[in-house]
Amino acid sequence: MNLLSFVGRSGVRRAGLFLTLAASAALTLGAGASTLALFTDTQDSTAAFSTGTIDLTASPSTVFTASGIFPGASGSQTVTVANAGTGALRYAMSTSATNADGLGLATQLQLTITAGTCPGAGGPLYGAAALGSAGFGNAAQGAQAGDRTLAGAASEDLCLAWSLPSTTGDAFQGAATTATFTSAAEQTTNNP
């Protein structure tokens, strides 16, 4: 018995039909896959950010060392205030003084601050008044009367001059005081 007689004619037709359908499905899938192909492209762009700096320095760091002074004595020192940062800043200066001996020499010593190198070429920023309250401008945020401005990488000189008035009495003999000059800076950009 041969295979054709065993399967029969209707089985051959079915097998042929099945093969025809399978071939059509394969061709259809292949055709469908080729219609899904698209050309594509992407491009990245980058952004880089960095912040500026505000960096206030003062030189020399020790402004005065005066010992054994008597009424009528005086002295001065040029202080260079610099903005080592990249952005413009404004600054104010204040002074605090300690009188550990309780004699109050800081209230007796007089200080004058002017713009420029000593003996001070500019107008007074702080005129002959008590050392313990010396300063100019205001450290509060924003522009204040008396604040000084410096562009990035710029500097300016200030002359700090002290004196012990000739009218200073015996109550101040052997007195000592220490003063700290504090300069507070802030950015000027976006800070009216």
C-alpha positions as CSV (number, residue, x, y, z in Angstrom):
1,M,0.0,0.0,0.0
2,N,1.4,3.3,-0.9
3,L,1.3,6.4,1.2
4,L,-1.0,8.2,-1.2
5,S,-3.7,5.5,-1.0
6,F,-3.4,5.4,2.8
7,V,-3.8,9.2,3.3
8,G,-6.4,9.4,0.6
9,R,-7.1,12.2,-1.8
10,S,-8.9,14.4,0.7
11,G,-5.9,14.2,3.1
12,V,-3.6,15.3,0.3
13,R,-5.9,18.2,-0.4
14,R,-5.9,19.2,3.2
15,A,-2.1,18.9,3.5
16,G,-1.7,21.0,0.4
17,L,-4.2,23.6,1.7
18,F,-2.3,23.6,5.0
19,L,1.0,24.2,3.2
20,T,-0.4,26.9,1.1
21,L,-1.9,28.7,4.1
22,A,1.4,28.3,6.0
23,A,3.4,29.8,3.1
24,S,0.9,32.7,2.8
25,A,1.2,33.4,6.5
26,A,5.0,33.4,6.3
27,L,5.0,35.8,3.4
28,T,2.4,38.1,5.1
29,L,4.5,38.3,8.3
30,G,7.6,39.1,6.3
31,A,5.8,41.8,4.4
32,G,4.4,43.2,7.6
33,A,7.8,43.3,9.3
34,S,9.3,45.2,6.4
35,T,6.5,47.9,6.7
36,L,7.4,48.5,10.4
37,A,11.0,49.6,9.6
38,L,11.5,53.4,10.2
39,F,14.6,55.6,10.0
40,T,15.3,57.3,13.3
41,D,17.9,59.7,14.8
42,T,18.6,61.2,18.2
43,Q,20.8,64.2,19.2
44,D,21.8,65.1,22.8
45,S,22.6,68.6,23.9
46,T,24.3,69.4,27.1
47,A,24.2,72.2,29.6
48,A,27.0,73.1,32.1
49,F,26.5,75.4,35.2
50,S,28.8,76.9,37.7
51,T,28.3,79.5,40.4
52,G,30.3,82.7,41.0
53,T,32.1,83.5,44.2
54,I,32.2,86.3,46.7
55,D,35.5,86.2,48.6
56,L,36.4,89.3,50.8
57,T,40.0,89.5,52.2
58,A,41.7,92.2,54.2
59,S,45.5,92.7,54.5
60,P,47.3,92.9,56.9
61,S,45.3,90.8,59.3
62,T,46.8,92.5,62.3
63,V,46.1,96.2,61.8
64,F,47.6,97.7,64.9
65,T,49.9,96.7,67.7
66,A,50.5,99.8,69.9
67,S,51.8,99.4,73.4
68,G,53.1,101.9,76.0
69,I,51.2,104.7,74.4
70,F,50.6,108.1,76.1
71,P,48.0,110.8,75.6
72,G,48.6,112.6,72.4
73,A,49.9,109.5,70.6
74,S,48.6,108.4,67.2
75,G,49.2,106.0,64.4
76,S,47.8,104.7,61.1
77,Q,47.8,101.7,58.9
78,T,46.7,101.2,55.3
79,V,44.4,98.1,55.0
80,T,43.8,96.6,51.6
81,V,40.3,95.2,51.2
82,A,40.0,92.8,48.2
83,N,37.4,90.8,46.4
84,A,39.2,87.6,45.4
85,G,35.9,86.3,44.0
86,T,34.3,86.5,40.6
87,G,31.2,88.5,41.4
88,A,30.7,92.1,42.5
89,L,30.1,92.5,46.2
90,R,29.2,95.2,48.7
91,Y,30.6,95.3,52.2
92,A,30.2,97.0,55.5
93,M,32.7,97.2,58.4
94,S,32.0,97.1,62.1
95,T,34.3,97.1,65.2
96,S,34.0,95.2,68.5
97,A,36.4,95.9,71.3
98,T,37.1,94.2,74.6
99,N,38.2,95.9,77.8
100,A,39.1,92.9,80.0
101,D,40.6,95.3,82.6
102,G,37.3,97.2,82.9
103,L,39.0,100.6,82.3
104,G,37.2,101.3,79.0
105,L,40.2,102.3,76.8
106,A,38.1,101.5,73.7
107,T,35.8,104.4,74.5
108,Q,38.8,106.7,74.8
109,L,40.8,105.8,71.7
110,Q,39.6,107.7,68.6
111,L,39.5,106.1,65.1
112,T,39.1,107.6,61.7
113,I,38.6,105.6,58.5
114,T,39.2,107.2,55.1
115,A,39.3,105.8,51.6
116,G,42.8,105.6,50.1
117,T,46.3,104.9,51.5
118,C,47.4,106.5,54.7
119,P,47.3,109.4,55.4
120,G,43.9,108.9,53.6
121,A,43.2,110.6,50.3
122,G,39.5,110.2,50.3
123,G,36.6,111.5,52.4
124,P,36.1,110.1,55.9
125,L,34.0,106.9,56.0
126,Y,34.1,107.0,59.8
127,G,35.2,110.2,61.5
128,A,37.2,110.6,64.7
129,A,35.0,108.8,67.2
130,A,35.3,105.9,69.7
131,L,37.3,102.9,68.6
132,G,34.7,100.4,70.0
133,S,31.9,101.7,67.7
134,A,33.9,102.3,64.5
135,G,32.5,101.2,61.2
136,F,30.6,102.2,58.0
137,G,27.7,100.8,56.1
138,N,25.4,98.2,57.4
139,A,25.7,94.4,57.3
140,A,22.0,93.9,56.8
141,Q,21.1,92.3,53.5
142,G,20.6,94.7,50.6
143,A,22.1,98.1,49.8
144,Q,22.5,100.3,52.8
145,A,23.9,103.8,53.3
146,G,27.7,103.8,53.6
147,D,28.2,100.3,52.1
148,R,31.2,100.0,49.8
149,T,31.3,98.0,46.6
150,L,34.0,96.0,44.8
151,A,33.9,94.3,41.4
152,G,35.2,90.8,41.1
153,A,39.0,90.6,41.4
154,A,39.1,94.3,42.5
155,S,40.5,95.9,45.7
156,E,40.7,99.2,47.5
157,D,42.8,100.8,50.3
158,L,41.4,102.1,53.5
159,C,43.3,104.2,56.0
160,L,42.6,103.4,59.6
161,A,44.1,106.1,61.9
162,W,43.9,106.0,65.7
163,S,44.7,108.6,68.3
164,L,44.7,108.8,72.1
165,P,43.5,112.4,72.9
166,S,45.9,114.6,74.9
167,T,43.0,115.1,77.3
168,T,43.1,111.4,78.4
169,G,43.2,111.3,82.2
170,D,44.9,109.2,84.8
171,A,42.1,106.7,84.9
172,F,43.4,105.2,81.7
173,Q,47.0,104.5,82.9
174,G,47.9,100.9,82.2
175,A,44.7,100.2,80.4
176,A,44.5,97.8,77.5
177,T,41.9,97.0,74.8
178,T,41.7,94.7,71.8
179,A,39.6,95.6,68.8
180,T,38.4,93.4,66.0
181,F,37.4,94.9,62.6
182,T,34.8,92.8,60.9
183,S,34.0,93.3,57.2
184,A,30.8,91.6,56.1
185,A,30.2,91.1,52.3
186,E,27.3,90.1,50.1
187,Q,26.7,89.7,46.4
188,T,25.3,92.7,44.5
189,T,23.9,90.7,41.6
190,N,20.1,90.1,42.1
191,N,20.4,91.7,45.6
192,P,19.2,95.3,45.4
